[in-house]
Amino acid sequence: MYLLPKNKKGKLEIFDVNGRLIYELHLPQWSTMQEISLPSFITAGVYNCVITSEDKRVNRKIAMIKE
């Protein structure tokens, strides 16, 4: 789930442990809060998730767990 400033576009990027970009999603300006389902090709592991909007940038580690 993410929260963007009202009426501002954003971008979600997911990087693997080697710093390679493995997934990118452009977030529309009308979506201030939304839940995202990641594609199935992303395997179990720890990733760096980056969300940018205008001059703001947030980094978070995420753990992908598959059953």
Distance bins in CASP14 RR format, pairs under 12 A and 6 or more apart:
PFRMAT RR
TARGET T0000
AUTHOR 0000-0000-0000
RMODE 2
METHOD distances of the structure
MODEL  1
1 12 0 0 0 0 0 1 0 0 0 0 0
1 27 0 0 0 0 0 1 0 0 0 0 0
1 31 0 0 0 0 0 1 0 0 0 0 0
1 32 0 0 0 0 0 1 0 0 0 0 0
1 33 1 0 0 1 0 0 0 0 0 0 0
1 34 1 0 0 1 0 0 0 0 0 0 0
1 35 1 0 1 0 0 0 0 0 0 0 0
1 36 1 0 0 1 0 0 0 0 0 0 0
1 37 0 0 0 0 0 1 0 0 0 0 0
1 49 0 0 0 0 0 1 0 0 0 0 0
1 51 0 0 0 0 0 1 0 0 0 0 0
1 60 0 0 0 0 0 1 0 0 0 0 0
1 62 0 0 0 0 0 1 0 0 0 0 0
2 8 0 0 0 0 0 1 0 0 0 0 0
2 10 0 0 0 0 1 0 0 0 0 0 0
2 11 0 0 0 0 0 1 0 0 0 0 0
2 12 1 0 0 1 0 0 0 0 0 0 0
2 25 0 0 0 0 0 1 0 0 0 0 0
2 27 1 0 0 1 0 0 0 0 0 0 0
2 28 0 0 0 0 0 1 0 0 0 0 0
2 31 0 0 0 0 1 0 0 0 0 0 0
2 32 0 0 0 0 1 0 0 0 0 0 0
2 33 1 0 0 1 0 0 0 0 0 0 0
2 34 1 0 0 1 0 0 0 0 0 0 0
2 35 0 0 0 0 1 0 0 0 0 0 0
2 36 1 0 0 1 0 0 0 0 0 0 0
2 49 0 0 0 0 1 0 0 0 0 0 0
2 50 0 0 0 0 0 1 0 0 0 0 0
2 51 1 0 1 0 0 0 0 0 0 0 0
2 52 0 0 0 0 0 1 0 0 0 0 0
2 53 0 0 0 0 1 0 0 0 0 0 0
2 56 0 0 0 0 0 1 0 0 0 0 0
2 58 0 0 0 0 1 0 0 0 0 0 0
2 60 0 0 0 0 1 0 0 0 0 0 0
2 62 0 0 0 0 0 1 0 0 0 0 0
3 10 0 0 0 0 0 1 0 0 0 0 0
3 27 0 0 0 0 0 1 0 0 0 0 0
3 31 0 0 0 0 1 0 0 0 0 0 0
3 32 1 0 0 1 0 0 0 0 0 0 0
3 33 1 0 1 0 0 0 0 0 0 0 0
3 34 0 0 0 0 1 0 0 0 0 0 0
3 35 0 0 0 0 0 1 0 0 0 0 0
3 51 0 0 0 0 1 0 0 0 0 0 0
3 53 0 0 0 0 1 0 0 0 0 0 0
3 56 0 0 0 0 0 1 0 0 0 0 0
3 58 0 0 0 0 1 0 0 0 0 0 0
4 10 1 0 1 0 0 0 0 0 0 0 0
4 11 0 0 0 0 0 1 0 0 0 0 0
4 12 0 0 0 0 0 1 0 0 0 0 0
4 26 0 0 0 0 0 1 0 0 0 0 0
4 27 1 0 0 1 0 0 0 0 0 0 0
4 28 0 0 0 0 1 0 0 0 0 0 0
4 29 1 0 0 1 0 0 0 0 0 0 0
4 30 0 0 0 0 1 0 0 0 0 0 0
4 31 1 0 0 1 0 0 0 0 0 0 0
4 32 1 0 1 0 0 0 0 0 0 0 0
4 33 1 0 0 1 0 0 0 0 0 0 0
4 34 0 0 0 0 1 0 0 0 0 0 0
4 51 1 0 0 1 0 0 0 0 0 0 0
4 52 0 0 0 0 1 0 0 0 0 0 0
4 53 1 0 1 0 0 0 0 0 0 0 0
4 54 0 0 0 0 1 0 0 0 0 0 0
4 56 0 0 0 0 1 0 0 0 0 0 0
4 58 0 0 0 0 0 1 0 0 0 0 0
5 27 0 0 0 0 0 1 0 0 0 0 0
5 29 0 0 0 0 1 0 0 0 0 0 0
5 30 0 0 0 0 0 1 0 0 0 0 0
5 31 0 0 0 0 0 1 0 0 0 0 0
5 32 1 0 0 1 0 0 0 0 0 0 0
5 33 0 0 0 0 0 1 0 0 0 0 0
5 51 0 0 0 0 0 1 0 0 0 0 0
5 52 0 0 0 0 0 1 0 0 0 0 0
5 53 1 0 1 0 0 0 0 0 0 0 0
5 54 1 0 0 1 0 0 0 0 0 0 0
5 55 0 0 0 0 0 1 0 0 0 0 0
5 56 1 0 0 1 0 0 0 0 0 0 0
5 58 0 0 0 0 0 1 0 0 0 0 0
6 29 0 0 0 0 1 0 0 0 0 0 0
6 30 0 0 0 0 1 0 0 0 0 0 0
6 31 0 0 0 0 0 1 0 0 0 0 0
6 32 1 0 1 0 0 0 0 0 0 0 0
6 33 0 0 0 0 0 1 0 0 0 0 0
6 53 0 0 0 0 0 1 0 0 0 0 0
6 54 0 0 0 0 0 1 0 0 0 0 0
7 28 0 0 0 0 0 1 0 0 0 0 0
7 29 1 0 1 0 0 0 0 0 0 0 0
7 30 1 0 0 1 0 0 0 0 0 0 0
7 31 0 0 0 0 0 1 0 0 0 0 0
7 32 0 0 0 0 1 0 0 0 0 0 0
7 53 0 0 0 0 0 1 0 0 0 0 0
7 54 0 0 0 0 0 1 0 0 0 0 0
8 27 0 0 0 0 1 0 0 0 0 0 0
8 28 0 0 0 0 1 0 0 0 0 0 0
8 29 1 0 1 0 0 0 0 0 0 0 0
8 30 0 0 0 0 1 0 0 0 0 0 0
8 31 0 0 0 0 1 0 0 0 0 0 0
8 32 0 0 0 0 1 0 0 0 0 0 0
8 51 0 0 0 0 0 1 0 0 0 0 0
8 52 0 0 0 0 0 1 0 0 0 0 0
8 53 1 0 1 0 0 0 0 0 0 0 0
8 54 1 0 1 0 0 0 0 0 0 0 0
8 55 0 0 0 0 0 1 0 0 0 0 0
8 56 0 0 0 0 1 0 0 0 0 0 0
9 25 0 0 0 0 0 1 0 0 0 0 0
9 26 1 0 0 1 0 0 0 0 0 0 0
9 27 1 0 0 1 0 0 0 0 0 0 0
9 28 1 0 0 1 0 0 0 0 0 0 0
9 29 1 0 1 0 0 0 0 0 0 0 0
9 30 0 0 0 0 1 0 0 0 0 0 0
9 31 0 0 0 0 1 0 0 0 0 0 0
9 32 0 0 0 0 0 1 0 0 0 0 0
9 51 0 0 0 0 0 1 0 0 0 0 0
9 52 0 0 0 0 1 0 0 0 0 0 0
9 53 1 0 0 1 0 0 0 0 0 0 0
9 54 0 0 0 0 1 0 0 0 0 0 0
9 56 0 0 0 0 0 1 0 0 0 0 0
10 24 0 0 0 0 0 1 0 0 0 0 0
10 25 0 0 0 0 1 0 0 0 0 0 0
10 26 1 0 0 1 0 0 0 0 0 0 0
10 27 1 0 1 0 0 0 0 0 0 0 0
10 28 0 0 0 0 1 0 0 0 0 0 0
10 29 1 0 0 1 0 0 0 0 0 0 0
10 30 0 0 0 0 0 1 0 0 0 0 0
10 31 0 0 0 0 1 0 0 0 0 0 0
10 32 0 0 0 0 0 1 0 0 0 0 0
10 34 0 0 0 0 0 1 0 0 0 0 0
10 50 0 0 0 0 0 1 0 0 0 0 0
10 51 1 0 0 1 0 0 0 0 0 0 0
10 52 1 0 0 1 0 0 0 0 0 0 0
10 53 1 0 1 0 0 0 0 0 0 0 0
10 54 1 0 0 1 0 0 0 0 0 0 0
10 55 0 0 0 0 0 1 0 0 0 0 0
10 56 0 0 0 0 1 0 0 0 0 0 0
10 57 0 0 0 0 0 1 0 0 0 0 0
10 58 0 0 0 0 0 1 0 0 0 0 0
11 21 0 0 0 0 0 1 0 0 0 0 0
11 23 0 0 0 0 0 1 0 0 0 0 0
11 24 1 0 0 1 0 0 0 0 0 0 0
11 25 1 0 0 1 0 0 0 0 0 0 0
11 26 1 0 1 0 0 0 0 0 0 0 0
11 27 1 0 0 1 0 0 0 0 0 0 0
11 28 0 0 0 0 0 1 0 0 0 0 0
11 29 0 0 0 0 0 1 0 0 0 0 0
11 49 0 0 0 0 0 1 0 0 0 0 0
11 50 0 0 0 0 1 0 0 0 0 0 0
11 51 1 0 0 1 0 0 0 0 0 0 0
11 52 1 0 1 0 0 0 0 0 0 0 0
11 53 1 0 0 1 0 0 0 0 0 0 0
11 54 0 0 0 0 0 1 0 0 0 0 0
11 56 0 0 0 0 0 1 0 0 0 0 0
11 57 0 0 0 0 1 0 0 0 0 0 0
11 58 0 0 0 0 0 1 0 0 0 0 0
12 21 0 0 0 0 0 1 0 0 0 0 0
12 22 0 0 0 0 0 1 0 0 0 0 0
12 23 1 0 0 1 0 0 0 0 0 0 0
12 24 1 0 0 1 0 0 0 0 0 0 0
12 25 1 0 1 0 0 0 0 0 0 0 0
12 26 0 0 0 0 1 0 0 0 0 0 0
12 27 1 0 0 1 0 0 0 0 0 0 0
12 28 0 0 0 0 0 1 0 0 0 0 0
12 31 0 0 0 0 0 1 0 0 0 0 0
12 34 0 0 0 0 0 1 0 0 0 0 0
12 36 1 0 0 1 0 0 0 0 0 0 0
12 37 0 0 0 0 0 1 0 0 0 0 0
12 38 0 0 0 0 1 0 0 0 0 0 0
12 47 0 0 0 0 0 1 0 0 0 0 0
12 48 0 0 0 0 0 1 0 0 0 0 0
12 49 1 0 0 1 0 0 0 0 0 0 0
12 50 1 0 0 1 0 0 0 0 0 0 0
12 51 1 0 1 0 0 0 0 0 0 0 0
12 52 0 0 0 0 1 0 0 0 0 0 0
12 53 0 0 0 0 1 0 0 0 0 0 0
12 57 0 0 0 0 0 1 0 0 0 0 0
12 58 0 0 0 0 0 1 0 0 0 0 0
12 59 0 0 0 0 0 1 0 0 0 0 0
12 60 0 0 0 0 0 1 0 0 0 0 0
12 62 0 0 0 0 0 1 0 0 0 0 0
13 19 0 0 0 0 0 1 0 0 0 0 0
13 20 0 0 0 0 0 1 0 0 0 0 0
13 21 1 0 1 0 0 0 0 0 0 0 0
13 22 0 0 0 0 1 0 0 0 0 0 0
13 23 1 0 0 1 0 0 0 0 0 0 0
13 24 1 0 1 0 0 0 0 0 0 0 0
13 25 0 0 0 0 1 0 0 0 0 0 0
13 26 0 0 0 0 0 1 0 0 0 0 0
13 27 0 0 0 0 0 1 0 0 0 0 0
13 47 0 0 0 0 1 0 0 0 0 0 0
13 48 0 0 0 0 1 0 0 0 0 0 0
13 49 1 0 0 1 0 0 0 0 0 0 0
13 50 1 0 1 0 0 0 0 0 0 0 0
13 51 1 0 0 1 0 0 0 0 0 0 0
13 52 1 0 0 1 0 0 0 0 0 0 0
13 57 0 0 0 0 1 0 0 0 0 0 0
13 58 0 0 0 0 0 1 0 0 0 0 0
13 59 0 0 0 0 1 0 0 0 0 0 0
13 60 0 0 0 0 0 1 0 0 0 0 0
13 62 0 0 0 0 0 1 0 0 0 0 0
14 20 0 0 0 0 1 0 0 0 0 0 0
14 21 1 0 0 1 0 0 0 0 0 0 0
14 22 1 0 1 0 0 0 0 0 0 0 0
14 23 1 0 1 0 0 0 0 0 0 0 0
14 24 1 0 0 1 0 0 0 0 0 0 0
14 25 0 0 0 0 1 0 0 0 0 0 0
14 36 0 0 0 0 0 1 0 0 0 0 0
14 38 1 0 0 1 0 0 0 0 0 0 0
14 39 0 0 0 0 1 0 0 0 0 0 0
14 41 0 0 0 0 0 1 0 0 0 0 0
14 42 1 0 0 1 0 0 0 0 0 0 0
14 43 0 0 0 0 0 1 0 0 0 0 0
14 45 0 0 0 0 0 1 0 0 0 0 0
14 46 0 0 0 0 0 1 0 0 0 0 0
14 47 1 0 1 0 0 0 0 0 0 0 0
14 48 1 0 0 1 0 0 0 0 0 0 0
14 49 1 0 1 0 0 0 0 0 0 0 0
14 50 1 0 0 1 0 0 0 0 0 0 0
14 51 0 0 0 0 0 1 0 0 0 0 0
14 59 0 0 0 0 0 1 0 0 0 0 0
14 60 0 0 0 0 0 1 0 0 0 0 0
14 61 0 0 0 0 0 1 0 0 0 0 0
14 62 1 0 0 1 0 0 0 0 0 0 0
14 64 0 0 0 0 1 0 0 0 0 0 0
15 21 1 0 1 0 0 0 0 0 0 0 0
15 22 1 0 0 1 0 0 0 0 0 0 0
15 23 0 0 0 0 1 0 0 0 0 0 0
15 24 0 0 0 0 1 0 0 0 0 0 0
15 42 0 0 0 0 0 1 0 0 0 0 0
15 46 0 0 0 0 0 1 0 0 0 0 0
15 47 1 0 0 1 0 0 0 0 0 0 0
15 48 1 0 1 0 0 0 0 0 0 0 0
15 49 1 0 0 1 0 0 0 0 0 0 0
15 50 1 0 0 1 0 0 0 0 0 0 0
15 59 0 0 0 0 1 0 0 0 0 0 0
15 60 0 0 0 0 0 1 0 0 0 0 0
15 61 0 0 0 0 0 1 0 0 0 0 0
15 62 0 0 0 0 0 1 0 0 0 0 0
16 22 1 0 1 0 0 0 0 0 0 0 0
16 23 0 0 0 0 1 0 0 0 0 0 0
16 41 0 0 0 0 0 1 0 0 0 0 0
16 42 0 0 0 0 1 0 0 0 0 0 0
16 43 0 0 0 0 1 0 0 0 0 0 0
16 45 0 0 0 0 1 0 0 0 0 0 0
16 46 0 0 0 0 1 0 0 0 0 0 0
16 47 1 0 0 1 0 0 0 0 0 0 0
16 48 0 0 0 0 1 0 0 0 0 0 0
16 49 0 0 0 0 0 1 0 0 0 0 0
16 61 0 0 0 0 0 1 0 0 0 0 0
16 62 0 0 0 0 0 1 0 0 0 0 0
16 64 0 0 0 0 0 1 0 0 0 0 0
17 43 0 0 0 0 0 1 0 0 0 0 0
17 45 0 0 0 0 1 0 0 0 0 0 0
17 46 1 0 0 1 0 0 0 0 0 0 0
17 47 1 0 0 1 0 0 0 0 0 0 0
17 48 0 0 0 0 1 0 0 0 0 0 0
17 61 0 0 0 0 0 1 0 0 0 0 0
17 62 0 0 0 0 0 1 0 0 0 0 0
17 63 0 0 0 0 0 1 0 0 0 0 0
17 64 0 0 0 0 0 1 0 0 0 0 0
18 46 0 0 0 0 0 1 0 0 0 0 0
18 47 0 0 0 0 0 1 0 0 0 0 0
18 48 0 0 0 0 0 1 0 0 0 0 0
19 46 0 0 0 0 0 1 0 0 0 0 0
19 47 0 0 0 0 1 0 0 0 0 0 0
19 48 1 0 0 1 0 0 0 0 0 0 0
19 50 0 0 0 0 0 1 0 0 0 0 0
19 59 0 0 0 0 0 1 0 0 0 0 0
20 47 0 0 0 0 0 1 0 0 0 0 0
20 48 0 0 0 0 0 1 0 0 0 0 0
21 47 0 0 0 0 0 1 0 0 0 0 0
21 48 0 0 0 0 1 0 0 0 0 0 0
21 49 0 0 0 0 0 1 0 0 0 0 0
21 50 0 0 0 0 1 0 0 0 0 0 0
22 38 0 0 0 0 1 0 0 0 0 0 0
22 39 0 0 0 0 1 0 0 0 0 0 0
22 41 0 0 0 0 1 0 0 0 0 0 0
22 42 1 0 0 1 0 0 0 0 0 0 0
22 43 0 0 0 0 1 0 0 0 0 0 0
22 45 0 0 0 0 0 1 0 0 0 0 0
22 47 1 0 0 1 0 0 0 0 0 0 0
22 48 0 0 0 0 0 1 0 0 0 0 0
22 49 0 0 0 0 0 1 0 0 0 0 0
22 50 0 0 0 0 0 1 0 0 0 0 0
22 62 0 0 0 0 0 1 0 0 0 0 0
22 64 0 0 0 0 0 1 0 0 0 0 0
23 36 0 0 0 0 0 1 0 0 0 0 0
23 37 0 0 0 0 0 1 0 0 0 0 0
23 38 1 0 0 1 0 0 0 0 0 0 0
23 39 1 0 0 1 0 0 0 0 0 0 0
23 40 0 0 0 0 0 1 0 0 0 0 0
23 41 0 0 0 0 1 0 0 0 0 0 0
23 42 1 0 0 1 0 0 0 0 0 0 0
23 43 0 0 0 0 0 1 0 0 0 0 0
23 47 0 0 0 0 1 0 0 0 0 0 0
23 48 0 0 0 0 0 1 0 0 0 0 0
23 49 0 0 0 0 1 0 0 0 0 0 0
23 50 0 0 0 0 0 1 0 0 0 0 0
23 62 0 0 0 0 0 1 0 0 0 0 0
23 64 0 0 0 0 0 1 0 0 0 0 0
24 38 0 0 0 0 0 1 0 0 0 0 0
24 39 0 0 0 0 0 1 0 0 0 0 0
24 49 0 0 0 0 0 1 0 0 0 0 0
24 50 0 0 0 0 1 0 0 0 0 0 0
24 51 0 0 0 0 0 1 0 0 0 0 0
24 52 0 0 0 0 0 1 0 0 0 0 0
25 31 0 0 0 0 0 1 0 0 0 0 0
25 34 0 0 0 0 0 1 0 0 0 0 0
25 36 1 0 0 1 0 0 0 0 0 0 0
25 37 0 0 0 0 0 1 0 0 0 0 0
25 38 0 0 0 0 1 0 0 0 0 0 0
25 39 0 0 0 0 1 0 0 0 0 0 0
25 42 0 0 0 0 0 1 0 0 0 0 0
25 49 0 0 0 0 0 1 0 0 0 0 0
25 50 0 0 0 0 0 1 0 0 0 0 0
25 51 0 0 0 0 1 0 0 0 0 0 0
25 52 0 0 0 0 0 1 0 0 0 0 0
26 36 0 0 0 0 0 1 0 0 0 0 0
26 51 0 0 0 0 0 1 0 0 0 0 0
26 52 0 0 0 0 0 1 0 0 0 0 0
26 53 0 0 0 0 0 1 0 0 0 0 0
27 33 0 0 0 0 0 1 0 0 0 0 0
27 34 1 0 0 1 0 0 0 0 0 0 0
27 36 0 0 0 0 1 0 0 0 0 0 0
27 50 0 0 0 0 0 1 0 0 0 0 0
27 51 1 0 0 1 0 0 0 0 0 0 0
27 52 0 0 0 0 1 0 0 0 0 0 0
27 53 1 0 0 1 0 0 0 0 0 0 0
27 54 0 0 0 0 0 1 0 0 0 0 0
28 34 0 0 0 0 1 0 0 0 0 0 0
28 53 0 0 0 0 0 1 0 0 0 0 0
29 53 0 0 0 0 1 0 0 0 0 0 0
29 54 0 0 0 0 0 1 0 0 0 0 0
31 51 0 0 0 0 0 1 0 0 0 0 0
31 53 0 0 0 0 0 1 0 0 0 0 0
32 53 0 0 0 0 0 1 0 0 0 0 0
34 51 0 0 0 0 0 1 0 0 0 0 0
36 42 0 0 0 0 0 1 0 0 0 0 0
36 49 0 0 0 0 1 0 0 0 0 0 0
36 51 0 0 0 0 0 1 0 0 0 0 0
36 62 0 0 0 0 0 1 0 0 0 0 0
37 64 0 0 0 0 0 1 0 0 0 0 0
38 44 0 0 0 0 0 1 0 0 0 0 0
38 45 0 0 0 0 0 1 0 0 0 0 0
38 47 0 0 0 0 1 0 0 0 0 0 0
38 49 0 0 0 0 1 0 0 0 0 0 0
38 62 0 0 0 0 1 0 0 0 0 0 0
38 63 0 0 0 0 0 1 0 0 0 0 0
38 64 1 0 0 1 0 0 0 0 0 0 0
38 65 0 0 0 0 0 1 0 0 0 0 0
38 66 0 0 0 0 0 1 0 0 0 0 0
39 64 0 0 0 0 0 1 0 0 0 0 0
40 64 0 0 0 0 0 1 0 0 0 0 0
40 66 0 0 0 0 1 0 0 0 0 0 0
41 64 0 0 0 0 0 1 0 0 0 0 0
41 66 0 0 0 0 0 1 0 0 0 0 0
42 49 0 0 0 0 0 1 0 0 0 0 0
42 62 0 0 0 0 1 0 0 0 0 0 0
42 63 0 0 0 0 0 1 0 0 0 0 0
42 64 1 0 1 0 0 0 0 0 0 0 0
42 65 0 0 0 0 0 1 0 0 0 0 0
42 66 0 0 0 0 1 0 0 0 0 0 0
43 63 0 0 0 0 0 1 0 0 0 0 0
43 64 1 0 0 1 0 0 0 0 0 0 0
43 65 0 0 0 0 0 1 0 0 0 0 0
43 66 1 0 0 1 0 0 0 0 0 0 0
44 62 0 0 0 0 0 1 0 0 0 0 0
44 63 0 0 0 0 1 0 0 0 0 0 0
44 64 1 0 1 0 0 0 0 0 0 0 0
44 65 1 0 1 0 0 0 0 0 0 0 0
44 66 1 0 1 0 0 0 0 0 0 0 0
44 67 0 0 0 0 1 0 0 0 0 0 0
45 61 0 0 0 0 0 1 0 0 0 0 0
45 62 0 0 0 0 1 0 0 0 0 0 0
45 63 1 0 0 1 0 0 0 0 0 0 0
45 64 1 0 1 0 0 0 0 0 0 0 0
45 65 1 0 0 1 0 0 0 0 0 0 0
45 66 0 0 0 0 1 0 0 0 0 0 0
46 60 0 0 0 0 0 1 0 0 0 0 0
46 61 1 0 0 1 0 0 0 0 0 0 0
46 62 1 0 0 1 0 0 0 0 0 0 0
46 63 1 0 1 0 0 0 0 0 0 0 0
46 64 1 0 0 1 0 0 0 0 0 0 0
46 65 0 0 0 0 0 1 0 0 0 0 0
47 59 0 0 0 0 0 1 0 0 0 0 0
47 60 0 0 0 0 1 0 0 0 0 0 0
47 61 1 0 0 1 0 0 0 0 0 0 0
47 62 1 0 1 0 0 0 0 0 0 0 0
47 63 1 0 0 1 0 0 0 0 0 0 0
47 64 1 0 0 1 0 0 0 0 0 0 0
47 65 0 0 0 0 0 1 0 0 0 0 0
48 57 0 0 0 0 0 1 0 0 0 0 0
48 58 0 0 0 0 0 1 0 0 0 0 0
48 59 1 0 0 1 0 0 0 0 0 0 0
48 60 1 0 0 1 0 0 0 0 0 0 0
48 61 1 0 0 1 0 0 0 0 0 0 0
48 62 1 0 0 1 0 0 0 0 0 0 0
48 63 0 0 0 0 0 1 0 0 0 0 0
48 64 0 0 0 0 0 1 0 0 0 0 0
49 57 0 0 0 0 0 1 0 0 0 0 0
49 58 0 0 0 0 1 0 0 0 0 0 0
49 59 1 0 0 1 0 0 0 0 0 0 0
49 60 1 0 1 0 0 0 0 0 0 0 0
49 61 1 0 0 1 0 0 0 0 0 0 0
49 62 1 0 1 0 0 0 0 0 0 0 0
49 63 0 0 0 0 0 1 0 0 0 0 0
49 64 0 0 0 0 0 1 0 0 0 0 0
50 56 0 0 0 0 0 1 0 0 0 0 0
50 57 1 0 0 1 0 0 0 0 0 0 0
50 58 1 0 0 1 0 0 0 0 0 0 0
50 59 1 0 1 0 0 0 0 0 0 0 0
50 60 1 0 0 1 0 0 0 0 0 0 0
50 61 0 0 0 0 0 1 0 0 0 0 0
50 62 0 0 0 0 0 1 0 0 0 0 0
51 57 1 0 0 1 0 0 0 0 0 0 0
51 58 1 0 1 0 0 0 0 0 0 0 0
51 59 0 0 0 0 1 0 0 0 0 0 0
51 60 0 0 0 0 1 0 0 0 0 0 0
51 62 0 0 0 0 0 1 0 0 0 0 0
52 58 1 0 0 1 0 0 0 0 0 0 0
52 59 0 0 0 0 1 0 0 0 0 0 0
END
